[in-house]
């Protein structure tokens, strides 16, 4: 076989139509072997002939897509100094674009022998037990595909799982259920279109491993937060099992969703890898250059663990940062994804021990001409000290707003909290984001997410029920801000059932009426349950998969109408902040807050934790941010009544200066959207049902100027 020197960049295995260039970075390596495998598993070892700037490289003519390969790295074995090179271990290329197979858990996968000192090297060949990298086919007909660039304030996110979404769908061919092809099937796409969402946020699709401790218990890593291939779509989600075909199938899924005007956001895990701590397997980075890729403790035998997963990537090393940035650009430029949600993003900011918002990683994102222009979502916390960073990310970033989740859950379960807190969260959390020049869409609002109860379970269980995970209930969050309404789990009690359904409608209505970007947990709209399991990370089965044969059609219809309502009314998705005061020197105001007596909220009421009813006036005639071509934005005005009290409340509507008449369009106490709408007059007294939301739409078609009182709004309270 002819072997040419090749080039150090790009890293990975790159096919050019004639042959393939191989390149891998290792600063500590004393030699690197490229291992080629045929269909029968026979191995050919090739010593990499060239090294340039710590990149070991070679060019092999006539090596084509579909070729299986891996690496063996020769170098020092000295765990006391953080070095763990072992050529007996076949290693995954960090830049591989496709992977074939999964791990077979054997002692040979580990760098030490069981029962012996972990510093003692295990020289058993790991090749029979680890996956193979595959040279991929880079060419694909995108046929005019383009980034959709849906504005943030028009975005509605649907968090879902590639497999779980279609695994049980009877209308999708069985052979493609649970795959990228299944998600791209017309049945799946039509469902998403009818729901009205603008973006799917896919739980991790970077190639991941199934942890040994799960496999031993007959479980699997369903969520996928254990990445080992940052350029590789997970191969188990591919219908086409040919080597490397997963890349084209993933691209076709993206192309199909884009044709339906749906963006794709990837949940990415750059904070740790699937290799665990010093007792974990040797699969990739650990054997290539352990001290380079990982944050090591003061004793280099061990790893810094900010994630709870055994290790943390070393964001202080330029080649690690390069890996991350190359990966992100690859998914945007070559795979056409539209954005990223960064798991445990606070870990990425740790240069020493403290979270530093000006870390190198964020600097690189800011100046990158590709990544800075896509959607960036942070999960703004990790498990270590100082890791809770909600509101502290740089201006380009949006954030999962954990304070929104907690506040709205507490409000609807009747916990004492100030109305000021609720008002901040409902209006986009200006207290968190306005001071950093961010706008309401910086707040990704959510009630539920994959990590925790589903919406149905949130109103059905007080306690987690995680026995199926095999950890004796030790896993998962214990403080869920949930409420079972007197019965734990399923019940035939009609009153409890009715109240639970009402609360689901209340929570969904609050989510889609709030300023910011709503994120809906996939399945919440159909009443999906995990039977009280709030940590279904290892449940690749009916516990997690969507049950399409038991859809709550009424709840689904309600959710679809909420999404449609938000899309049709710009006053519900403003680009800028509410002012609560005169706009452009006039007395016109854009928001007002009312008590049940029909009067505007007094300033002292904002700090009263016993008040759990409020009326909110949204002025559709005073939206200051124009459309892109400078056309003014006008809309209907709305009056929203929230009653989180356990008893009905009488509520006096405001006077005629606020609106000549009102149409009641939503009453969650009456199953949601009203078929027979009711017209209400100014100063009319309404009976608002216990634990319910009522939405009134102004039916005065004439442009009006609303004269507002002088009481403080939530924004004013927060800015003073």
N, C-alpha and C positions, 0 to 999 in steps of 0.2 A: 504494500500500500504506500502510495506517495504521500509524503508529509511535508507541507510547506510551512514556513514560519508563521504566516498569518498576521493578524493585527490584534493589539491589546483591546481595542474598542471597536464596536460595542461589545460589552460583556455578554456572556451567554453563548448559545448556539444559534448562529444566523446563517440561513440558507440563502444563496444569491442566484440560484438558477443553475449553477454548475457544480458547486460544492458547498461545504459548510465551514465557517470559521468558529472555533471554540476559544473561549477566553474565560478565565476565572481569577478572581483576586484572592491573594493570601500573602500577608506581610511576613508571616512566621515560617512559611513553607520552605523546605530545602529541596523539594522536588514534587512534581504533580504528575500523576498518571491519568490519562483519559481512557476509560474502559468502554468499549463498544460491545453490544450484545446482539446476537442474532435471534431469530424467532424461537430457537430451541434453548436459549439461555447461555449459549457458548460465549465466552468472553475473550476479547482481544485487548491487550493493554498497550497503550502508546504513551511513551514518555513525552511530556510537553517540551518541545525543543527550545522555546524562547520565553524569556521573562522581561517585561518592560514595565517599570514603575509598579512592581509587585503584581502585575497581571501576567499570568501564565497563559500562553496562547499557541495555537496551531491551526493550520488550514488543511482540510482533507478534501481533495477533489472527489467528485462522484458520491459523496455522502449526502443522502437525500432525506426529505421529510419522511418520518416514520422510523428513522434510525433511533434505537434505544441506547442510552449511554449513562454514565455516572463518573465520579472522580474518586481517586485515592490520593491522599495528601501525606507526603513524608515530611516529618519535622519533629521537633522536640516533644517528648511526653514528660511533663513536669507540672503536675497539678498544683504544687506549692507555689508556682509562679503563674498559674493560670493557663498553661500550655497543655493541650490534650490531643495532639496529632497522633493518628494511628492508621497506617495504610491498610490495615486489615478491614477497615470499615469503608464500605461503598457509600459515597456521599452524594446527596442531591445538589445539583447546580442551583445556586441561589437565583440565577437569572433564567432558569428553564421556563419555557412557555407552555409545556405540556408534561404531564406525568402519567405513567401507566402503573396500575396496581396500587395495593395498600400494604401496610406493614403486617408481617406475620410476627407476632410477639414471641421472641426467643431470646435466650441469654446472649446470643451472638450480636443482637442489636445494641447491646449496652457496652460501654467502654471498659467495664470492670466485670469481674466474676462475682456472682451472687454469693453472699456469705463471707466474702473476703474484703480486705481493705479497699475502699473505692479508689484509692490512689494507685492500686495495682492494675496494670494494663491487661485487658482481655484481647488476645490476638486471634480470636475466632473470626473467620470471614463472615461478614454480615450480608454479602451479596444475595444468598438464597432467600433472605427475609425482608428485604427493603424494596420499595418501588424503583422503577426506572424512569429517568428523564427521557423525553422524546423530542427529536428535532421536528419542529412544527412547520406546516405549510403557511407561509406568511401572506399569500395572495388571496384576496377576497373581493368579490364584486359588491361594493356598497351601494351602487346604483343611485347616486345622488343623496345618500343619507347625510344628515346634517344635525348639528346640535340644535335643540329646540329653544333653549334659553328662555324658558318660562320665567317671567319676573317672580321674584321671591314672594311679593304680596299676593300673587295669584296662585301660588303653589299650594297644593293639598297632597300630603304625603301619606302613602299607604305602606306601612311596615309589614313585610311578608317574608315567606320562606320558599325558596325555589321548589323544594320537594313537598313540603306540607300543604302548599296551596292547591296542588292538583292531584296529590297521591290517592285521594278517595273520590275524585270527581267522576261520576258515572257517564258523563257526556263527553269525556275525553278518551281516546283510544287507550286501552290498558297498557300497551307497550311503551307509551311515551308519558304516562303519568309520573309525576315527581321529577321531571327532567327540564332542561332548558327548552327543549322542543315542546314540552307540555305547557310551559308558561307562555310560549308563543302561539299556542293553538288558538284558533278563532273563538272557541268557547271561553277560554280564559281571558283573552283580550277584550271580547265583547262585554264580559262581566265588569272588567275594570273600567271600560268606557262608560257603561251605564251607571256605574257607581259615581263617576264624575271626578275621580282623582286625577291628578296631573303628574304624579311621580310615584314609582314603586321604590321603596328602600329595601334592598335585598339583604337579608342576613348573610353572614360571610360566605363568599364563593371562592375566595383564595383557597388553594388546596390545603386541606387540613388532615390531621390524623385522628384516629379513634384511640383514646388513651387506654393503656393496658389495664388499668384498674376498672375501666368500664367494660372492656371486652370480657374480662374474667367474670363479671357479674351478668353477662348476657345483654349489656347495654351498648349504646353507641353515642358518639359525640354529635348530637343532632344540631345544636346551634352553630357549631363550626368555629368557635373562638379558640383555635389552637393551630394557627397557620404555620405552614412550612414551605409554601411556594407562593411568593408575592407577585408572580407574573402569571400564575397558572389557574385557570378555572378548575374547580374541584371535579375530578373525573367521574365520581359516582352519580353526578347529576346529568351525565351525558347519555342520550339515547344511542348515539353512534359510538360503538366501543372500539373502532379502529384506532390504532396509535396516533395520537395527536389530533383526532377529529373533533375533540371537545372544543378546540379553539373556534372552528368554523361554526359549530352549533351555537356557541355562546354569541358569536357575532350576529348570527341570523336572528336570535332572540332579541338582541338590541335593535336591529334593523326593523323587525316587525313591530316592536313596541313604539319605536319612533314614528313609524307610519301611522300609528294610532294616536299620535301626539302625547305619548306618555314617556316621561323621562325615566332614566334608570340611575339610582344612587346606590353605591356599594357600601356596605358596612365593612370597614377594614380594620385589621388588628395588627398594627405596627408596634405595639408596645411590648409584646413578648412573642415567643415562638413555641412550637410544640415539643421542644427538646427538654423542657422542665429544668430542674435544678441539677446539682452535681450527681444525683442518683438517676437522672433521666437518660433516655436513649441518645445515641450519637447518630444523627441523621443528615446533618447539613452543616450549619454554622459552627457547631461545637468542635467538629473535626477539621474544619477549614482554617479557622483562626479564632479560637475561643476568646482570647483576651481583647481582640478587636471588636467582635460583634456584640459582646455582652458586657453589661455593667457588673463588675466583680466587686466583692466585699473587700474589706481591709485584709482579710485572709483570702487570697485569690482562689483558693479551693472552692469557694462558695460564691453565690450570685446575689446581687441586690434584687429584691423582689418587691416592686411597688404595685404589682398586679394581682398577687395571690395565686399566680400560675407558675411560680418557680424561678422565673428569670425576667429581666428587663433588657431590651435592646439598648445599646450604647449610643445615645444621641450626641455624644461628644466627639465621635470619630468621623472624619470626613467621608470615608468610604461607606459607612453605615448610612449617613445622611444621603449620600449619592444613591445607594440602593433604594431608599424610600422614595426619593424624588424620581428616579428612573422608573420605578414601579408605577407611581401615580401618573406620570406622563404617558407611560405605555397604555394604561387603561383608558386614558382620555383620547390619545392620538390614534392608537391602533384598535382599541376595542370600543371606542365611541361612547363610553359612559359619561354621565352628565354631572357627577358629583360624588362626594364621599361623606360618610359618617364615620368619625374616628372613635373607635372603642377606647375607653379610658384615656382620653386625650391629654389629661393632666400629666400622665407619665411621659408623654413626648416632650413636655416642656422642662423636664428635670435635667438640668445640666450638672448640678451637684446633688444636693438633697432637697432644696427648696424648689417650688414651682416658680419658674421665671417666665413671665409672659413675653420677654424679649429673647427667648432662647434661639439658638441657631436654626432649629427646625421652622419656627414661625417666621424668622427672617427670610429663609429660603422660599417659603410659600408666598410671602409678600412680594418678592421680586421675580418670581417665576412667571413668565408671560402666558403659560398654559394653565397651570394649576390655580393661579390667582383669579382666573376667570370662570371657574366652575363652582358649583355649590359645595360649600364646606360646612359641615356640621360637626360640632364637638360634643362628645359625652364628657362634660366638664368636671370629671372627678376620677380619682383612683382611690385605693384603699389605704394609702400611706398618709402620714401626718401632713396636713396642709393640702391634701388632694382635692378638697371640695372647692371648686373654682367657678361656680355659676356666676356669670356676669363679668368675668375677668379676662375673657379671651380678646384677642386683637380685633380691630374693626372689620376685617374681611370675613370673620367667622360668625356663624349662627350657633346656637347652643340648645341642646336638650334642656328645657327649663324644668329642673326638678322641683323648684319652688312653686311653679304653676301646678304641677301634678299634686303636690302635697296640700296646697291651699285649697284647690277645688275639691279634692276628696274630703278634706276636713269640713269645708263649708256644707256639703250635702249630707254629711253624717251628723251635722248639728254640733260640731265641736266649737267651743268658744274661741273666736278669733276676731280681730278688728275688721270692720268693713273696709278700712283703708288698705289692708293687705289684699282683700278680694278685689278691690277697685284697681289696684296696681296690676294684678295678674290679668284681669279682664281686659284692660286697656293696653296690654303689650309689655308690661313690666318696665316702665320708663325708669324706675329706681335702679334697675340693673344695667340698662343699656344706653340710656340717653346721654349720660355723661361721657361716653366714649364715642360719640358721634354716630352711634348705630341707631337704626330705625326699628319700628315694632317687629319687623320680620326677623330680627336677630333672635327673637324668642320662638323656638320650636315648642309649641304647646302640645302636651299630651296628658291623657288621663291614665292610660295603660301602655305598656310596651312589652316586648317579648320577655323581659326580665321582671317577672311578677305575675300577679293574677290577671286573667282576662277580665273584660268588663263584666261579664255575667258572673264570674267567680268573685269579683270585688264586692258584689251586692249579695252574695250567697254564703260566704265563709268569713268567720272571724279569725280562724287559725289556718295555717298552711297544712296541707296534707301531702307530704312528699315521700311517703313510705316506699313508693315504687322506685325511687332513686337509690335505695339500698344504703342510705346513710343514717338510718334511725332518726330521721327528721332534723338532723343537725344542719343541713344545708338550707339555703333560702332565707329571705328576710322574714323576721318575726313581727316587725312593726309595719303593718300593711295599710293602715288607715282604711280598713275595710269594715263592713257591717253586714251581718247576716239577717237582721230584722227579726231576731228571736228564734230562728231555726238554723242549725248548721247544715248546710248542703241542700240537696233537693227536698222539696216539700209539696204536698197536695193541698196545703192550706191556701184557699183562694185569695185571702186578704194579703198574706205574705207574698204570694206570687205576683199579685197586682202591684204591690209597693215596689218590689224588686224591678219589675218592668218599667215602672214610672221612673225609678232612679236611674236606670240605664238611659232612658230618654232625656232625663235632666242633665246627666253628665255629657251626653253627646251634644245636646243643644248648647250647653255652656261652652264646649270645645269649639264648635263651629261659629258661634256668635262672638267669640273673643277675638281681639286684635292679636296679630302675630300669625304664625304659620301652623295650622293644625296638622297633627300627625295621628292618623287612625291606626290602631293595631289591627292587622288583618284578622278577620274573623269576628271581631267585636260587633260588626254590623249584622251578623247572622246569628248571634247568640252562642258563639263558640265557648265551650267549657273545657278546662283541663282537670275538672273534678277536684278542685282545691289545690292542685300542684302549682306552686308559684315559682318553681325553678326547674322547668321541664327540659333542661339542657341536654339530658341524656335519653329523652323519650322519643326515639325515632319510630313512632307507632301511633295508634289511634288517640292516645292522650294529647298529642300535639297536632296531628293532621286535621285539616278542616273536614267537618262532617257535613257534606253537601246534601245528604238525604234528610237532614233534620234542621232545615233552615227556618229561622224565625222570620217569616215573610213580612210581618207587620213591622218589625224592627228594621229590617232591610229597607223597606219602603220609606220609613221615617228618615233613615240615614241618607238615602239617595236624595230626598227632598231637601234636607239640610244642606247637603253639598251644593245642590242646584241653587238654593237660595243664596248661599254665600257667593257663588259665582256670578249671580245676576245683580248683586247689590254691592257696589264699591264702598258704601258706608260701613260694611262689615269687614272690609279688608283694606283699610286705608294704608297708604304708603308712609304717611307722616304721623307724628304724635298728635293726640288731642291736646288742645290748648286750655280749654275750660275758661277762657277769658276772651275779651274782645279781639277779633281778628282784623288785621290791617287798620287798626284805629277805630273800628266800629264797635257797636255794642252787640254784634252778632256772636253767638257762641255755639260751639260744636257739640258739647256734651253737657248734660246736667243730671244731677242725682236727687232722687226724691224719696221721702219717707211715705209711709202708708197713709198719712193724712193729706197727701197731695201737695205738701210744701217741700221746697228744696231742703236738702239735708243741712242741718246746722253743723257748724264746725266741730262742736264737741261730740257729735254723734259718731264721727269717724273713729274715735278711740274706744267706743263702747262695744265690748266683746259680746254683749247679750243680744244685740240687734242682728237678726238673720233674715230680714226682708228688706228689699231695696228696689226702687224703680230707676231705670236708666233711660234717658232720652238721648238718642243719636240723631243729629241734625244732618240730613242728606243734602242740604243746600249750602253747607259751609265746609266742603272738602277742599282744602287749599292746594293739594298737589294735582296738577293737571295731567291729562293723558300725554303720551310721548310727543304728540304733535301740537301740544299746548292747548288743545280743546279743554274747556272747563269740565270738571267732573261734577255732576249733579245726580241726586238719587232721592228716593223716598226717605222720609224720616221714620224712625222706629221708636217705640216705647216698650221696654223689656222689663217685666216684673219677675223678680226672683223671690220665692218664698221657701226657705229651707226649714221653716218651723213645722212641728209635727201636727199643727192645727191649721185650718183655713184662716186666711186673713182678708179683711176688707181693705180695699185699696182705692183711694180717690184719685181719679185721673186729673192731670193738670188742666189749667184753664184754656180758653180758646186761643190765647196768644201762642200756644204750643202746637196747635192743630185744630182745624175746624171739626174733624171727625176722625175716628180710628176704626180700623177693621181688625178684628181678632183673627190671626192667621195660625197661631200655634197655641195649644194648651196641652202640656204634657200630662195634666190630670185627666184628659180626655183622649188619650192615645196619640197625641201629637198634632199633626196638621189637621185643620178642621175642614171637612167637606162643605158644611153649611156655615160659612163665615158669619160672624156677628159684628154689627156696626155699633160703635160706642160713641157717646157724646162727651164733650169736655165736662170735667167735674163730676162725671158719672161715677158711682161707686161700684167697683167690681169685687166679686168674691173670688179670690185666688185660692185654689185648692191647696191643701197641705202638701208640702214637698213637691212643688211644681214650678214650671216656668210658663209664663204667658207672654206672647209676643204680639204686639199691635203695630200695624202698619198705617201710616197716615194716609187718609184718602182725600185730603185737600190737594188738588192738582196745581194750585196757584203757588208761585214762588212766594215765600214768606220770610220775614225777618223776625227772629225770635229774641225778645227782650228777656235777658236773664238776670237773676238776682246776683248778689255779691258773695254768696257762701262759697267756701273753698272746695275745690275738687280734689280728687286723689292726686293729680299731677301737681297742683299747687301746694298741697301738703308736703309732697315729696321733695319739691324744689325749694321750699323755704328753709 
